[in-house]
């Protein structure tokens, strides 16, 4: 898929290979590369999967493998936890003797 100059995109890059990681980091961390994902505006037409140059929202120019065009936010705060709904109610009862004032 072709991304056009000016598109909001995400690039990927390996910052450090496992052999280049700091010696004091945990063993499980040393086994994997330090990776980066950055969003920005594409500086020239590029196919997904190819190397691309972007300019971030703050003006920084970065190169990496183009992995997504118009990326969405994919994070969330996890599954619904029913107990959390009762916290405010319970605190009001404890703090204000059930008056809620």
Backbone as ProteinMPNN parsed JSONL, in Angstrom:
{"seq_chain_A": "XXXXXXXXXXXXXXXXXXXXXXXXXXXXXXXXXXXXXXXXXXXXXXXXXXXXXXXXXXXXXXXXXXXXXXXXXXXXXXXXXXXXXXXXXXXXXXXXXXXXX", "coords_chain_A": {"N_chain_A": [[0.843, -1.172, 0.0], [0.534, 2.201, -0.795], [1.743, 5.063, 0.781], [1.168, 8.498, 0.979], [3.03, 11.571, 0.597], [3.0, 13.639, 3.418], [1.046, 12.203, 4.757], [-0.155, 10.954, 7.909], [1.714, 8.75, 9.681], [3.146, 5.636, 10.969], [6.345, 4.615, 11.967], [8.933, 2.115, 12.33], [11.761, 1.009, 14.132], [14.841, -0.572, 15.018], [16.581, 0.236, 17.78], [18.698, -0.591, 19.433], [20.543, -3.552, 19.156], [20.342, -6.812, 20.759], [22.971, -7.539, 21.609], [24.148, -5.095, 22.013], [22.992, -3.922, 24.175], [22.834, -2.413, 27.453], [24.931, -3.649, 30.103], [23.873, -3.839, 32.707], [21.12, -4.205, 32.664], [18.104, -6.193, 33.191], [18.271, -9.785, 32.709], [16.3, -10.988, 31.003], [15.54, -8.8, 29.525], [17.872, -8.136, 28.182], [17.919, -9.994, 26.178], [16.376, -9.216, 24.051], [15.872, -6.882, 21.319], [16.127, -3.269, 21.603], [13.41, -1.483, 20.771], [11.696, 0.911, 18.635], [8.822, 2.836, 18.017], [7.429, 5.297, 16.109], [5.347, 8.08, 15.426], [4.474, 10.254, 12.731], [4.609, 12.821, 10.143], [4.739, 11.86, 6.824], [7.509, 12.316, 4.672], [7.936, 11.824, 2.002], [6.384, 10.052, -0.758], [5.844, 6.649, -0.024], [6.014, 3.098, 0.081], [4.285, 0.819, 2.23], [6.235, -1.034, 4.464], [8.645, -0.36, 3.402], [11.657, 1.656, 3.84], [11.334, 4.826, 5.38], [11.134, 8.399, 5.716], [10.188, 10.617, 8.25], [8.529, 13.468, 9.738], [8.166, 14.415, 12.981], [5.517, 15.511, 15.186], [6.648, 17.516, 16.671], [8.634, 18.409, 15.066], [10.931, 16.874, 14.712], [13.097, 14.946, 12.686], [12.993, 11.669, 11.521], [14.018, 8.361, 10.622], [12.809, 5.189, 9.454], [11.268, 1.922, 9.186], [8.336, 1.917, 7.372], [5.298, 1.182, 8.802], [2.577, 1.571, 9.213], [-0.268, 3.333, 8.036], [-2.036, 6.218, 8.85], [-2.284, 5.612, 11.765], [-4.104, 4.232, 14.542], [-5.028, 4.818, 17.993], [-4.35, 2.208, 20.144], [-4.388, 1.418, 22.738], [-5.846, 0.578, 25.935], [-7.672, 0.548, 29.014], [-7.926, -1.927, 30.075], [-10.06, -4.731, 31.02], [-13.474, -4.467, 32.165], [-13.957, -3.901, 35.622], [-15.945, -4.834, 38.058], [-15.843, -4.266, 40.827], [-14.603, -1.802, 41.061], [-16.545, 0.05, 40.513], [-17.903, 0.312, 42.877], [-16.22, 1.608, 44.631], [-16.218, 4.499, 45.005], [-18.755, 4.908, 46.129], [-18.596, 3.344, 48.464], [-16.471, 4.643, 49.799], [-17.598, 7.174, 50.313], [-19.577, 6.425, 52.119], [-18.014, 5.452, 54.227], [-16.45, 7.713, 54.903], [-18.289, 9.731, 55.397], [-20.24, 8.807, 57.085], [-22.422, 7.569, 55.803], [-23.936, 9.69, 54.93], [-23.08, 10.982, 52.617], [-22.331, 13.586, 52.075]], "CA_chain_A": [[0.0, 0.0, 0.0], [1.327, 3.415, -0.936], [1.443, 6.215, 1.632], [1.489, 9.747, 0.282], [3.713, 12.627, 1.328], [2.102, 14.37, 4.307], [0.198, 11.294, 5.538], [0.22, 10.624, 9.287], [2.129, 7.347, 9.612], [3.992, 5.111, 12.045], [7.537, 3.886, 11.522], [9.529, 1.193, 13.31], [13.213, 0.902, 14.024], [15.559, -1.194, 16.134], [17.534, 1.209, 18.298], [19.863, -1.364, 19.887], [20.472, -5.01, 19.082], [20.579, -7.388, 22.087], [24.398, -7.515, 21.965], [24.547, -3.72, 22.302], [22.263, -3.432, 25.339], [23.637, -2.154, 28.648], [25.143, -4.878, 30.874], [23.163, -3.856, 33.986], [19.678, -4.432, 32.541], [17.723, -7.57, 33.52], [18.631, -10.803, 31.718], [15.271, -11.17, 29.988], [15.553, -7.599, 28.681], [19.07, -8.204, 27.342], [17.727, -10.957, 25.088], [15.562, -8.649, 22.962], [16.349, -5.562, 20.895], [15.399, -2.073, 22.021], [12.665, -1.104, 19.582], [11.025, 2.198, 18.689], [7.717, 3.111, 17.107], [7.231, 6.75, 16.129], [4.359, 8.599, 14.479], [4.81, 11.559, 12.173], [4.159, 13.119, 8.795], [5.614, 11.28, 5.805], [8.181, 13.349, 3.897], [7.83, 11.499, 0.575], [5.581, 8.855, -1.017], [6.562, 5.43, 0.352], [5.23, 1.871, 0.246], [4.355, 0.185, 3.546], [7.288, -2.043, 4.498], [9.89, 0.248, 2.939], [12.216, 2.685, 4.709], [10.671, 6.112, 5.181], [11.519, 9.536, 6.553], [9.029, 11.34, 8.762], [8.746, 14.592, 10.634], [7.248, 14.264, 14.104], [4.677, 16.667, 15.475], [7.502, 18.567, 17.234], [9.609, 18.821, 14.069], [12.089, 15.982, 14.655], [13.121, 14.096, 11.495], [13.377, 10.315, 11.914], [13.887, 7.347, 9.569], [12.48, 3.848, 9.913], [10.423, 1.11, 8.3], [6.935, 2.332, 7.401], [4.491, 0.024, 9.179], [1.146, 1.825, 9.269], [-0.768, 4.62, 7.56], [-3.113, 6.714, 9.72], [-2.4, 4.704, 12.909], [-5.065, 4.507, 15.609], [-4.616, 4.484, 19.355], [-4.796, 0.838, 20.404], [-4.318, 1.106, 24.16], [-7.074, 0.722, 26.715], [-7.416, 0.399, 30.443], [-8.245, -3.283, 30.474], [-11.449, -5.163, 31.109], [-14.326, -3.901, 33.211], [-13.792, -4.493, 36.947], [-17.143, -4.393, 38.783], [-15.522, -3.763, 42.16], [-14.214, -0.395, 40.987], [-17.752, 0.867, 40.521], [-18.374, 0.473, 44.252], [-15.23, 2.305, 45.459], [-16.686, 5.834, 45.381], [-19.908, 4.772, 47.021], [-18.11, 2.834, 49.743], [-15.682, 5.692, 50.454], [-18.523, 8.187, 50.843], [-20.221, 5.871, 53.318], [-17.021, 5.396, 55.308], [-15.979, 9.033, 55.291], [-19.362, 10.646, 55.792], [-21.252, 8.071, 57.849], [-23.584, 7.271, 54.989], [-24.654, 10.898, 54.509], [-22.665, 11.316, 51.267], [-22.185, 15.027, 51.916]], "C_chain_A": [[0.894, 1.242, 0.0], [0.822, 4.495, 0.01], [1.94, 7.453, 0.908], [2.197, 10.737, 1.197], [2.685, 13.412, 2.151], [1.169, 13.496, 5.12], [0.753, 11.126, 6.948], [0.491, 9.128, 9.322], [2.889, 6.938, 10.868], [5.152, 4.363, 11.416], [8.085, 3.068, 12.681], [11.025, 1.145, 13.062], [13.756, 0.124, 15.218], [16.656, -0.221, 16.543], [18.826, 0.516, 18.711], [19.588, -2.85, 19.717], [20.768, -5.571, 20.472], [22.052, -7.318, 22.523], [24.887, -6.126, 22.376], [23.851, -3.139, 23.535], [23.198, -3.278, 26.531], [23.763, -3.417, 29.497], [24.317, -4.968, 32.158], [21.662, -4.089, 33.873], [19.35, -5.899, 32.837], [18.01, -8.536, 32.366], [17.578, -10.965, 30.626], [15.208, -9.974, 29.03], [16.742, -7.617, 27.725], [18.878, -9.086, 26.113], [16.969, -10.386, 23.895], [16.11, -7.282, 22.554], [15.528, -4.441, 21.529], [14.745, -1.524, 20.765], [12.01, 0.258, 19.765], [9.93, 2.239, 17.637], [7.44, 4.601, 17.228], [6.21, 7.132, 15.071], [4.81, 9.97, 13.98], [4.265, 11.701, 10.772], [5.195, 12.63, 7.791], [6.196, 12.382, 4.926], [8.199, 13.075, 2.399], [7.004, 10.23, 0.406], [6.412, 7.603, -0.751], [5.586, 4.272, 0.471], [5.378, 1.369, 1.682], [5.372, -0.943, 3.469], [8.636, -1.52, 4.03], [10.395, 1.263, 3.975], [11.605, 4.035, 4.35], [11.269, 7.156, 6.115], [10.247, 10.255, 6.964], [9.485, 12.572, 9.52], [7.703, 14.482, 11.731], [6.486, 15.563, 14.333], [5.497, 17.822, 16.055], [8.641, 18.954, 16.29], [10.855, 17.962, 13.962], [11.998, 15.109, 13.41], [13.723, 12.746, 11.868], [13.16, 9.38, 10.729], [13.55, 6.003, 10.192], [11.622, 3.143, 8.886], [8.97, 1.553, 8.462], [6.059, 1.119, 7.691], [2.991, 0.292, 9.174], [0.826, 3.233, 8.766], [-1.974, 4.989, 8.419], [-3.32, 5.79, 10.926], [-3.42, 5.193, 13.937], [-4.416, 4.264, 16.957], [-5.183, 3.107, 19.664], [-4.761, 0.476, 21.884], [-5.697, 1.23, 24.803], [-6.707, 0.498, 28.176], [-7.862, -0.955, 30.962], [-9.737, -3.554, 30.52], [-12.169, -4.483, 32.265], [-14.102, -4.657, 34.519], [-14.946, -3.986, 37.81], [-16.851, -3.779, 40.15], [-15.175, -2.272, 42.152], [-15.439, 0.517, 41.028], [-18.226, 1.17, 41.943], [-17.436, 1.317, 45.11], [-15.73, 3.666, 45.917], [-17.816, 5.792, 46.38], [-19.46, 4.327, 48.414], [-17.319, 3.896, 50.497], [-16.576, 6.769, 51.05], [-19.184, 7.687, 52.119], [-19.243, 5.833, 54.484], [-16.63, 6.773, 55.813], [-17.081, 9.926, 55.859], [-20.513, 9.945, 56.512], [-22.543, 7.868, 57.074], [-24.358, 8.488, 54.506], [-24.294, 11.303, 53.086], [-22.49, 12.791, 51.013], [-20.752, 15.46, 52.145]], "O_chain_A": [[1.89, 1.303, 0.721], [-0.369, 4.804, 0.04], [3.01, 7.445, 0.3], [1.99, 10.742, 2.41], [1.633, 13.798, 1.641], [0.556, 13.974, 6.075], [1.966, 11.151, 7.16], [-0.395, 8.326, 9.028], [3.229, 7.768, 11.711], [4.983, 3.59, 10.473], [7.75, 3.293, 13.844], [11.487, 1.231, 11.925], [13.18, 0.166, 16.305], [17.544, 0.103, 15.754], [19.918, 0.977, 18.379], [18.524, -3.341, 20.092], [21.381, -4.884, 21.289], [22.334, -7.063, 23.694], [25.93, -6.001, 23.019], [24.095, -1.988, 23.898], [24.233, -3.94, 26.606], [22.804, -4.182, 29.603], [24.082, -6.071, 32.653], [20.984, -4.165, 34.898], [20.228, -6.757, 32.743], [17.992, -8.148, 31.198], [17.921, -11.068, 29.448], [14.861, -10.13, 27.859], [16.63, -7.165, 26.585], [19.593, -8.94, 25.122], [16.927, -11.012, 22.836], [16.744, -6.602, 23.361], [14.384, -4.643, 21.937], [15.426, -1.146, 19.812], [11.792, 0.71, 20.889], [10.093, 1.744, 16.522], [7.239, 5.11, 18.331], [6.202, 6.587, 13.967], [5.44, 10.738, 14.706], [3.556, 10.828, 10.271], [6.38, 12.947, 7.899], [5.474, 13.276, 4.484], [8.448, 13.983, 1.606], [6.929, 9.416, 1.326], [7.553, 7.506, -1.201], [4.453, 4.455, 0.916], [6.448, 1.476, 2.28], [5.369, -1.721, 2.515], [9.661, -2.169, 4.24], [9.654, 1.674, 4.868], [11.388, 4.346, 3.179], [11.832, 6.833, 7.161], [9.349, 10.478, 6.152], [10.65, 12.707, 9.892], [6.503, 14.457, 11.458], [6.796, 16.589, 13.728], [5.093, 18.98, 15.947], [9.516, 19.736, 16.662], [11.757, 18.29, 13.19], [10.927, 14.581, 13.108], [14.807, 12.671, 12.446], [12.242, 9.574, 9.932], [13.953, 5.711, 11.318], [11.291, 3.705, 7.842], [8.442, 1.559, 9.574], [6.065, 0.147, 6.937], [2.201, -0.651, 9.134], [1.554, 4.189, 9.035], [-2.835, 4.148, 8.678], [-4.408, 5.242, 11.099], [-3.576, 6.392, 14.167], [-3.39, 3.592, 17.057], [-6.374, 2.868, 19.465], [-5.073, -0.658, 22.248], [-6.589, 1.897, 24.279], [-5.541, 0.283, 28.506], [-8.144, -1.111, 32.15], [-10.557, -2.728, 30.119], [-11.549, -3.993, 33.209], [-14.059, -5.887, 34.537], [-14.931, -2.836, 38.248], [-17.552, -2.862, 40.577], [-15.428, -1.567, 43.13], [-15.361, 1.639, 41.529], [-18.883, 2.185, 42.173], [-17.813, 1.71, 46.215], [-15.674, 3.964, 47.11], [-17.834, 6.543, 47.355], [-19.904, 4.88, 49.421], [-17.479, 4.038, 51.709], [-16.339, 7.226, 52.168], [-19.333, 8.436, 53.085], [-19.614, 6.151, 55.613], [-16.494, 6.979, 57.019], [-16.82, 10.779, 56.707], [-21.635, 10.451, 56.535], [-23.633, 7.983, 57.633], [-25.326, 8.35, 53.759], [-25.117, 11.91, 52.402], [-22.498, 13.223, 49.861], [-20.443, 16.648, 52.051]]}, "name": "protein", "num_of_chains": 1, "seq": "XXXXXXXXXXXXXXXXXXXXXXXXXXXXXXXXXXXXXXXXXXXXXXXXXXXXXXXXXXXXXXXXXXXXXXXXXXXXXXXXXXXXXXXXXXXXXXXXXXXXX"}
